[in-house]
Structures are given as structure tokens and as C-alpha cells.
């Protein structure tokens, strides 16, 4: 077994954070080999597809890829925003690849996944923020496979018509992450607006979507601020809420203020559940798309029992 400090695993190319200190034992992962050996890696390379697993340096990449799952990232690999927490490249995006929806659908079919997650870079250079391309990708996956489809979208600059384009494709889950507490937006998400993100989630819920959102913890937020966000999300109609530990991708990114122990995640999750979410998942390695199918199945079971 190897520990995750291996050069070909993007999830582990993370420096020791000087502000928070050494990474604690509960944030160390051991993996049995190289990502390049996994079938998912070859498939993504063959089909020229991007995954948020790689681009965002997700710590769960080896687990998910070993299980034959991945989160597809469409609309290129360059983001128009300058969020200080994110490892995705920023700058001038490349032209949209019109064949990408077909290739994503092919990958979903070949992988045999039951729940496909599709996310995107911010495309503020496009009038619809990339909404039509997302909808086309959902349609392509549906036409070729029987998989459920979850989309994790940008705020689309608050363009409700663009959001309606995504909703018209009727994804099974529409996710949009608020990422952090309002007080930290200027530092962490300088171009985004907290209220705009809430609007996107509210509009989606009003149009009958099962909505989901996520928070990164460890950036300096206080418990009462976390619970305020949880209440705001619940009031917009969000049903699935996740919380995970922020890990700085490089020394150039906003530093980790604190590593929360697992029991603290459990405690704040218990408080959030009391607000009425159908599903709350929290833990050091939890990410929005991590075990996404299980979150949806839990929601479906709750609806059935109701």
C-alpha cells in the first residue's frame, strides 16, 4: 500500500498548510497503486473528457475511480472565475466542444454507472453561461443510457432563463454549491454572490427540482454561521446538504484555517438534520458528488415512506 503522497494522484498534491499545521491522521489516505492503471483513467483519456476528480484534486479520486465512477466536467477545463479555493485553471476558456455531450454519454454507457454526475466550469463568457450545453449533455446521457443524471451547475450569473434551459432537460438532481459562509465570500468567492446562489437553488426548487448544495468547512467559519447557511438553504427548498473539509490545493490558494475532527462534523450534521433536510452528509472527505447515488436513493426512500 502507498500513502496518497504520490505524484500521479492529483488529490494528494496538496502542501502542508502552514496556517493550520500538519494534516491530522484522519485526513491521511492510503491507496494501493497508480491512477493511471485504472480503467476509468484510460476511458477519460480515450474520449478526451475532463473530470472534476482530477481538475479539483479530489481526495476521493482513487476510491471513486476504482469503483468505476467519476464526475464529468464539461465546457472545457478553464474557468472564468477567480475563486481562491479552487484548483481548476482560470483564464480565457476554449471554444465549446459540440461533440462533448455524445462522448460523456458514451463514457456513462461504457462505465455502466447508474447515477451520472455532470459538473461544469463557470462560463461567464457565454450568454447563457453554458446552460444549453449542460442540457444537451443530460439529453445525450438519457438517450443512450438508463442512468439517473445529476448536474452540479454554476450560478449562471443569476440568469433565470438559462436556469430554465437546464431544468427543461429534467435532471434527477440539480446541485449548486454555496461553498462557504457569506462573510468569507469576498475572500473565497470574490465574483460570486451568496444571495444569487440562494436564488438559483430557490428557483430550481420552485420548478420542481430535487436540489442539493454543499459547504466547505475549515476556512474560519463559526458554528452559528454554518447553521445560518443551513437554514437559508432549507428555506430555499434544498433537500440534500453536504459538508466536507476544505483542503488547499496549493500554497497559492486560500489557506486552511482549521482541520475539523470527524466528531465535529457529526455534531454539526445532527444540528442541520433538525432543520428538515431529507439528507445531510458530513465528514472530512465528503464532497458534493461523493456517493451521490446513495444520497438520492435515501431521498427516494424517504419520499416512499411519506
C-alpha positions in Angstrom: 0.0 0.0 0.0 1.1 3.6 -0.7 0.1 6.7 1.0 -1.5 9.3 -1.0 1.6 11.5 -1.4 2.2 10.1 -4.9 2.9 12.3 -7.9 0.2 10.9 -10.2 -2.6 11.3 -7.8 -3.9 14.9 -8.1 -5.9 14.5 -4.9 -2.7 14.3 -3.0 -0.6 17.1 -4.5 -1.5 19.3 -1.6 1.1 21.0 0.6 1.2 21.0 4.3 -0.8 24.1 5.3 1.3 26.4 7.3 -1.7 28.1 8.9 -3.5 25.0 10.1 -0.4 22.9 10.7 0.3 19.3 9.8 -2.6 17.4 8.3 -4.1 15.2 11.1 -4.3 11.4 11.0 -7.9 11.3 9.9 -7.0 13.2 6.7 -4.4 10.7 5.5 -5.4 8.2 2.8 -3.6 5.1 1.7 -4.1 3.8 -1.8 -3.0 0.6 -3.5 -1.4 1.9 -6.7 -1.5 4.4 -9.5 -4.5 6.2 -11.0 -3.1 5.6 -14.5 -3.7 1.8 -14.0 -7.4 2.2 -13.6 -9.8 1.7 -16.5 -11.6 5.0 -15.8 -8.3 6.8 -16.4 -7.9 5.2 -19.8 -11.5 5.8 -20.7 -11.3 9.5 -19.9 -8.1 9.8 -22.0 -9.6 7.8 -24.9 -12.7 10.0 -25.0 -10.8 13.3 -24.3 -13.0 14.1 -21.3 -12.3 16.1 -18.2 -13.3 15.1 -14.7 -13.7 17.3 -11.6 -12.0 14.5 -9.8 -8.7 15.4 -11.4 -9.2 19.1 -12.0 -10.3 19.9 -8.5 -7.8 17.4 -7.0 -10.4 15.5 -5.1 -9.1 13.3 -2.2 -11.6 10.6 -3.1 -10.4 10.1 -6.6 -8.8 6.7 -6.2 -11.8 5.3 -4.3 -14.3 6.5 -6.9 -12.3 5.6 -9.9 -11.6 2.2 -8.5 -15.3 1.7 -8.2 -15.8 2.8 -11.8 -17.4 6.2 -11.2 -16.3 9.7 -12.0 -17.8 13.2 -12.1 -17.6 14.6 -15.6 -16.6 18.3 -16.0 -17.9 19.8 -19.2 -17.4 23.1 -21.1 -13.6 22.9 -21.0 -11.1 22.9 -18.2 -10.6 26.7 -17.8 -12.9 28.7 -15.5 -13.8 32.4 -15.9 -13.9 33.0 -12.2 -11.1 33.5 -9.7 -12.2 31.6 -6.6 -9.3 31.3 -4.2 -10.2 27.8 -3.0 -10.4 26.0 -6.3 -7.7 24.1 -8.3 -9.4 24.4 -11.7 -7.4 26.5 -14.1 -8.7 30.1 -14.7 -8.4 32.3 -17.6 -9.8 32.6 -21.2 -11.8 29.5 -21.9 -11.5 27.4 -25.1 -14.4 27.2 -27.6 -17.2 24.8 -26.6 -16.8 21.2 -27.9 -20.2 20.4 -29.6 -19.3 16.7 -29.6 -18.7 16.5 -25.8 -22.3 15.5 -24.8 -22.1 12.5 -27.0 -18.7 11.4 -25.6 -20.0 11.9 -22.0 -22.9 9.7 -22.8 -20.6 7.1 -24.3 -18.5 7.1 -21.2 -21.5 6.7 -18.9 -22.7 3.8 -21.0 -19.2 2.1 -21.0 -18.8 2.6 -17.3 -22.2 1.2 -16.6 -22.9 3.8 -13.9 -26.5 4.1 -12.6 -26.1 7.7 -11.4 -24.1 10.1 -13.6 -22.8 13.4 -12.2 -22.1 16.2 -14.6 -20.5 19.5 -13.5 -19.1 22.5 -15.3 -16.6 25.3 -15.2 -18.0 28.8 -14.9 -18.5 30.2 -18.4 -19.3 33.8 -17.9 -18.1 34.4 -21.4 -21.3 32.8 -22.8 -24.7 34.5 -22.9 -26.3 31.5 -21.2 -23.4 30.6 -19.0 -23.2 27.2 -20.7 -26.7 26.1 -19.8 -27.7 24.8 -23.2 -24.5 22.6 -23.3 -25.4 21.2 -19.9 -29.0 20.4 -21.1 -27.6 18.8 -24.2 -25.3 16.6 -22.1 -28.2 15.5 -19.9 -30.3 14.7 -23.0 -27.4 12.7 -24.6 -26.9 10.6 -21.4 -30.6 9.9 -21.2 -30.9 8.9 -24.8 -28.1 6.5 -24.6 -28.4 5.1 -21.1 -30.8 4.5 -18.3 -28.7 6.3 -15.8 -30.0 9.0 -13.4 -28.4 12.3 -14.1 -27.3 14.9 -11.5 -26.0 18.3 -12.6 -23.7 20.5 -10.5 -24.0 23.9 -12.1 -22.6 27.4 -11.7 -24.8 30.3 -10.6 -25.2 31.1 -14.4 -24.8 34.8 -13.2 -28.4 34.6 -11.9 -29.8 34.2 -15.4 -33.2 32.6 -14.7 -33.9 31.9 -18.4 -30.6 30.0 -18.6 -31.5 28.0 -15.5 -34.9 27.1 -17.1 -32.9 25.7 -20.1 -31.1 23.3 -17.7 -34.3 22.5 -15.8 -36.1 21.7 -19.1 -33.8 18.7 -19.5 -35.2 17.4 -16.2 -32.1 16.2 -14.4 -32.8 14.0 -11.5 -30.9 16.3 -9.2 -29.9 19.9 -9.6 -27.0 20.9 -7.4 -25.3 24.3 -6.9 -22.8 24.8 -4.1 -22.8 27.9 -1.9 -19.3 26.6 -0.8 -18.7 28.9 2.2 -20.4 31.3 4.6 -21.4 34.8 3.4 -18.7 36.6 5.5 -16.0 34.7 3.6 -17.3 35.3 0.1 -15.0 38.3 -0.7 -12.0 36.2 0.2 -13.1 32.8 -1.1 -15.6 33.5 -3.9 -14.9 37.2 -4.9 -17.0 37.1 -8.1 -19.9 35.1 -6.7 -22.8 36.4 -4.6 -24.3 34.4 -1.8 -27.9 35.7 -2.4 -27.6 34.9 -6.1 -26.6 31.3 -5.3 -29.7 31.0 -3.0 -31.9 32.4 -5.8 -30.6 29.7 -8.2 -31.5 27.0 -5.7 -34.8 28.6 -4.8 -35.9 28.9 -8.5 -34.9 25.3 -9.2 -36.9 24.0 -6.2 -39.9 26.1 -7.3 -39.7 24.4 -10.7 -39.9 21.0 -9.1 -36.2 20.1 -9.0 -34.6 18.0 -6.3 -31.9 20.4 -5.1 -28.7 20.0 -3.3 -25.9 22.2 -2.0 -22.6 21.9 -0.2 -20.3 23.8 2.2 -16.6 23.5 2.7 -15.6 23.8 6.4 -12.2 24.8 7.9 -12.0 28.2 6.3 -12.6 30.1 9.6 -16.4 29.8 9.8 -18.2 29.6 13.2 -20.8 27.1 14.1 -23.6 29.7 14.1 -22.6 30.8 10.6 -22.7 27.2 9.4 -26.2 26.8 10.8 -27.3 30.1 9.3 -26.3 28.8 5.9 -28.1 25.5 6.6 -31.3 27.4 7.5 -31.0 29.6 4.4 -30.6 26.5 2.2 -33.5 24.7 3.8 -35.7 27.8 3.3 -34.9 27.8 -0.4 -36.2 24.2 -0.6 -32.8 22.4 -0.7 -33.3 18.7 0.3 -29.7 17.4 0.2 -27.0 19.1 2.1 -23.3 18.1 2.3 -20.3 19.4 4.3 -16.7 18.5 3.9 -13.2 19.6 5.0 -11.6 22.3 2.8 -8.1 21.2 1.6 -5.9 23.9 0.0 -4.8 22.7 -3.5 -1.5 24.7 -3.4 0.2 27.3 -1.3 -1.2 29.9 -3.6 -4.8 29.1 -2.6 -6.6 30.4 0.5 -5.1 28.5 3.5 -6.9 26.1 5.7 -7.7 27.8 9.0 -8.6 24.6 10.9 -8.9 20.8 10.4 -12.2 19.8 11.9 -12.2 16.3 13.6 -14.8 13.8 12.5 -16.9 14.1 15.6 -17.3 17.9 15.0 -18.7 17.1 11.5 -21.1 14.6 13.1 -22.3 17.2 15.6 -23.0 19.9 13.1 -24.7 17.4 10.8 -27.0 16.4 13.6 -27.9 20.1 14.1 -28.6 20.5 10.4 -30.8 17.5 10.2 -33.1 19.1 12.7 -33.9 21.7 10.1 -35.8 19.2 8.0 -33.4 18.2 5.2 -34.1 14.8 3.6 -30.4 14.0 3.7 -27.4 15.5 5.4 -23.9 14.1 4.9 -20.9 15.5 6.6 -17.3 14.4 7.1 -13.7 15.2 6.4 -13.7 13.6 2.9 -17.3 14.4 2.0 -17.7 16.2 -1.3 -20.8 17.3 -3.2 -20.7 14.4 -5.6 -19.2 11.8 -3.3 -21.6 8.8 -3.1 -24.1 10.9 -4.9 -26.3 7.9 -5.8 -26.7 7.0 -2.2 -27.9 10.4 -1.3 -30.6 10.3 -4.0 -31.6 6.8 -3.0 -32.0 8.0 0.6 -34.3 10.8 -0.6 -36.3 8.4 -2.8 -36.8 6.1 0.2 -37.9 9.0 2.4 -40.5 10.0 -0.3 -41.7 6.4 -0.5 -42.2 6.2 3.3 -44.0 9.5 3.3 
